[in-house]
Amino acid sequence: MANRISGASSRQIMWRYIVEGDLILDTPAHFGSGDSSGTEMIILQDALEGLPLLPGTSIAGALRHYLHTRLYGYRHEVENDQSVVATLFGEANEEENYGIQSRVIVDDALGNKTPMSIREQVKIDPEKSLADDGALFSFQVWPIETTFRLRFELEILQGDVHDNLLKGFLTALLGLAQGEIPLGARKNRGLGRFHMKNWRMKAIDTQQSSHLLWWLREGGQPLSGQSVDKLQDLFDDSLPQFYDHRRFVRIDSAYRLCDSMLIRSESEMVHLQTNGVPVVSGSSLAGAIRARASKIAQTIQLPNAETVINDMFGQFGGDGNAPRDQQTLPAGRVLVQEHFIDGGVTGWVQNRVKIDRFTGGAVDKALFDQQPVFGLEDTRVYVCVELRIPDKKSEKYHELLHRAQIGLLFLVLKDLWTEDVVIGGDASVGRGRLSGEFANITIQHDDVKHIELQRQTQEIRVDYPAVLEAYVEDLYEYIKGGASV
């Protein structure tokens, strides 16, 4: 029998780049197993020791998506992709029964031993501002500071464009290093955020016998030696990233907490905390922003208001016009982040009692306690909201509609700034009101603009107010035209 193994038939790997780094969660994260227990979503764990498990497939998929959107923009699909994305992360072609093997190998990552926690959420009826019946669910999460050791390997074959693949690999990893690639479920609502440190790298030239021997002896072991906190320090400065084709509007803002806030935790009457520090959950913030955007859209009689809002924030539940297994639920293009409340007071307990509306007296056995977070003069609540805009070549692109949606988001920002949007519950007793102090707006649309808003005593300083006003005018222009999505 002829020997089928030969150098000519091998992949002829010329270079291997091994990169490792430590991922530390900044917000809780849910890496799902696909299983559930009633209304509770279950997280992945190592079967032997119960350690947190972050699948390599999840990391690789996130890297691929990030690099794709950076090269082409959001929601831009490329058929028969022969780009660096397909070369690095592989490609399957079911019609012609062939594929491209991935050049990037991503290992599963185990986290340090840590107890899981539970997050509860409920869908709010926008008309009643009350919880929908049967819409309460919970999911398991790994807490902040859970640490995973990530390992990546890039293979460069004979005939590959070395610098092009290395540049694509670096661009994807920099997305991780710069916090632009959240992982896991509910990442559009602030979960799965992290930072990276302790980067290590080993470049292996397989043409050199010493490198090849090292790989055979130690290639499967964790890298040793000095680590760096900046990934760029491991690569040649002359190797640039790919141009960023993404289009988005990002608003980073800070607010003073006017009185108190109560986002209920598992114990219901205590404000949600992470490691003993109060937080504004991404789901509560997104719900409040969505409700106000919907209210504005209805008030100004925006055509197809519900469809426009669903296009921005995503759609809950099925469309009702197709079998359940054929229904599609588009993801929203508005992302929010979860932040700690800086300087809030959480140790005060407030006693309350339910009053009988007819007698004016206390209802029997209706005394209860609440432990919200109270604001002081220097208490700050941080809000980060991002609206992603589809690429111009995408089938979902609609220039005037997307400019109108940006204008709608700016109107929501105005209401947040002026204490007119409530975050959390108990709005009827004055909780959850915010007063704007500072905002940094990045508009990466046709070009890149940075606009600052800052409260100064009795007035608000705004850079380039005409730019903000132009988007609001586009919103009213869209209404006049009666356009649809």
WORABEL-V743530 format. One record per residue. RES is the residue in one small letter. SS is DSSP state (hx for helix, st for strand, lp for the rest). BURIAL is b if it has 24 or more other C-alpha atoms within 12 Angstrom, else e. Layout:
{{RES | SS | BURIAL} {RES | SS | BURIAL}}
This chain:
{{m | lp | e} {a | lp | e} {n | lp | e} {r | lp | e} {i | lp | e} {s | lp | e} {g | lp | e} {a | lp | e} {s | lp | e} {s | lp | e} {r | lp | e} {q | lp | e} {i | st | b} {m | st | b} {w | st | b} {r | st | b} {y | st | b} {i | st | b} {v | st | b} {e | st | b} {g | st | b} {d | st | b} {l | st | b} {i | st | b} {l | st | b} {d | lp | b} {t | lp | b} {p | lp | b} {a | st | b} {h | st | b} {f | lp | b} {g | st | b} {s | st | b} {g | st | e} {d | st | e} {s | st | e} {s | st | e} {g | lp | e} {t | lp | e} {e | st | b} {m | st | b} {i | st | b} {i | st | b} {l | lp | b} {q | st | b} {d | lp | e} {a | lp | e} {l | lp | e} {e | lp | e} {g | lp | e} {l | lp | e} {p | st | b} {l | st | b} {l | st | b} {p | lp | b} {g | hx | b} {t | hx | e} {s | hx | b} {i | hx | b} {a | hx | b} {g | hx | b} {a | hx | b} {l | hx | b} {r | hx | b} {h | hx | b} {y | hx | b} {l | hx | b} {h | hx | b} {t | hx | b} {r | hx | b} {l | hx | b} {y | hx | b} {g | lp | b} {y | st | b} {r | lp | b} {h | lp | b} {e | lp | e} {v | lp | e} {e | lp | e} {n | lp | e} {d | lp | e} {q | lp | e} {s | lp | e} {v | hx | b} {v | hx | b} {a | hx | b} {t | hx | b} {l | hx | b} {f | hx | b} {g | lp | b} {e | st | b} {a | st | e} {n | st | e} {e | lp | e} {e | lp | e} {e | lp | e} {n | lp | e} {y | st | e} {g | st | e} {i | st | e} {q | lp | e} {s | lp | b} {r | lp | b} {v | st | b} {i | st | b} {v | st | b} {d | lp | b} {d | lp | e} {a | st | b} {l | st | b} {g | st | b} {n | lp | b} {k | lp | e} {t | lp | e} {p | lp | e} {m | st | b} {s | st | b} {i | st | b} {r | st | b} {e | st | b} {q | st | b} {v | st | b} {k | st | b} {i | st | b} {d | st | e} {p | lp | e} {e | lp | e} {k | lp | e} {s | lp | e} {l | st | e} {a | st | e} {d | st | e} {d | st | e} {g | st | e} {a | st | e} {l | st | e} {f | st | e} {s | st | b} {f | st | b} {q | st | b} {v | st | b} {w | st | b} {p | lp | b} {i | lp | b} {e | lp | b} {t | lp | b} {t | st | b} {f | st | b} {r | st | b} {l | st | b} {r | st | b} {f | st | b} {e | st | b} {l | st | b} {e | st | b} {i | st | b} {l | st | b} {q | lp | e} {g | lp | e} {d | lp | e} {v | lp | e} {h | hx | b} {d | hx | e} {n | hx | e} {l | hx | b} {l | hx | b} {k | hx | b} {g | hx | b} {f | hx | b} {l | hx | b} {t | hx | b} {a | hx | b} {l | hx | b} {l | hx | b} {g | hx | b} {l | hx | b} {a | hx | b} {q | lp | e} {g | lp | b} {e | lp | b} {i | lp | b} {p | lp | b} {l | lp | b} {g | lp | b} {a | st | b} {r | lp | b} {k | hx | b} {n | hx | b} {r | hx | b} {g | lp | b} {l | lp | b} {g | lp | b} {r | lp | b} {f | st | b} {h | st | b} {m | st | b} {k | st | b} {n | st | b} {w | st | b} {r | st | b} {m | st | b} {k | st | b} {a | st | b} {i | st | b} {d | st | b} {t | lp | e} {q | lp | e} {q | lp | e} {s | hx | e} {s | hx | e} {h | hx | e} {l | hx | e} {l | hx | e} {w | hx | e} {w | hx | b} {l | hx | e} {r | hx | e} {e | hx | e} {g | lp | e} {g | lp | e} {q | lp | e} {p | lp | e} {l | lp | b} {s | lp | e} {g | lp | e} {q | lp | e} {s | lp | e} {v | st | e} {d | lp | e} {k | lp | e} {l | hx | b} {q | hx | b} {d | hx | e} {l | hx | b} {f | lp | b} {d | lp | e} {d | lp | e} {s | lp | e} {l | lp | e} {p | lp | e} {q | lp | b} {f | lp | b} {y | lp | e} {d | lp | b} {h | lp | b} {r | lp | b} {r | st | b} {f | st | b} {v | st | b} {r | st | b} {i | st | b} {d | st | b} {s | st | b} {a | st | b} {y | st | b} {r | st | b} {l | st | b} {c | lp | b} {d | lp | b} {s | st | b} {m | st | b} {l | lp | b} {i | lp | b} {r | st | b} {s | lp | b} {e | lp | e} {s | lp | e} {e | lp | e} {m | lp | b} {v | st | b} {h | st | b} {l | lp | b} {q | st | b} {t | st | b} {n | lp | e} {g | lp | e} {v | st | e} {p | st | b} {v | st | b} {v | st | b} {s | lp | b} {g | hx | b} {s | hx | b} {s | hx | b} {l | hx | b} {a | hx | b} {g | hx | b} {a | hx | b} {i | hx | b} {r | hx | b} {a | hx | b} {r | hx | b} {a | hx | b} {s | hx | b} {k | hx | b} {i | hx | b} {a | hx | b} {q | hx | e} {t | hx | e} {i | lp | e} {q | lp | e} {l | lp | b} {p | lp | b} {n | lp | e} {a | hx | b} {e | hx | b} {t | hx | b} {v | hx | b} {i | hx | b} {n | hx | b} {d | hx | b} {m | hx | b} {f | hx | b} {g | st | b} {q | lp | e} {f | lp | e} {g | lp | e} {g | lp | e} {d | lp | e} {g | lp | e} {n | lp | e} {a | lp | e} {p | lp | e} {r | hx | e} {d | hx | e} {q | hx | e} {q | lp | e} {t | lp | e} {l | lp | e} {p | lp | e} {a | st | e} {g | lp | b} {r | lp | b} {v | st | b} {l | st | b} {v | st | b} {q | lp | b} {e | lp | b} {h | st | b} {f | st | b} {i | st | b} {d | st | b} {g | lp | e} {g | lp | b} {v | st | b} {t | lp | b} {g | lp | e} {w | lp | e} {v | lp | e} {q | st | e} {n | st | e} {r | st | e} {v | st | e} {k | st | e} {i | st | e} {d | lp | e} {r | lp | e} {f | lp | e} {t | lp | e} {g | lp | e} {g | lp | e} {a | st | e} {v | st | e} {d | st | e} {k | st | e} {a | st | e} {l | st | e} {f | st | e} {d | st | e} {q | st | b} {q | st | b} {p | lp | b} {v | st | b} {f | st | b} {g | lp | b} {l | lp | e} {e | lp | e} {d | lp | e} {t | lp | b} {r | st | b} {v | st | b} {y | st | b} {v | st | b} {c | st | b} {v | st | b} {e | st | b} {l | st | b} {r | st | b} {i | st | b} {p | st | b} {d | lp | b} {k | lp | e} {k | lp | e} {s | lp | e} {e | lp | e} {k | lp | e} {y | lp | e} {h | lp | e} {e | hx | b} {l | hx | b} {l | hx | b} {h | hx | b} {r | hx | b} {a | hx | b} {q | hx | b} {i | hx | b} {g | hx | b} {l | hx | b} {l | hx | b} {f | hx | b} {l | hx | b} {v | hx | b} {l | hx | b} {k | hx | b} {d | hx | b} {l | hx | b} {w | hx | b} {t | st | e} {e | st | b} {d | st | b} {v | st | b} {v | st | b} {i | lp | b} {g | lp | b} {g | lp | b} {d | lp | b} {a | hx | e} {s | hx | e} {v | hx | e} {g | lp | e} {r | lp | b} {g | lp | b} {r | st | b} {l | st | b} {s | st | b} {g | st | b} {e | st | b} {f | st | b} {a | st | b} {n | st | b} {i | st | b} {t | st | b} {i | st | b} {q | st | b} {h | lp | b} {d | lp | e} {d | lp | e} {v | st | e} {k | st | e} {h | st | e} {i | st | b} {e | st | b} {l | st | b} {q | st | b} {r | st | e} {q | st | e} {t | lp | e} {q | lp | e} {e | st | e} {i | st | e} {r | st | e} {v | st | e} {d | lp | e} {y | lp | e} {p | hx | e} {a | hx | e} {v | hx | b} {l | hx | b} {e | hx | e} {a | hx | e} {y | hx | b} {v | hx | b} {e | hx | b} {d | hx | b} {l | hx | b} {y | hx | b} {e | hx | b} {y | hx | b} {i | hx | b} {k | hx | e} {g | hx | e} {g | lp | e} {a | lp | e} {s | lp | e} {v | lp | b}}
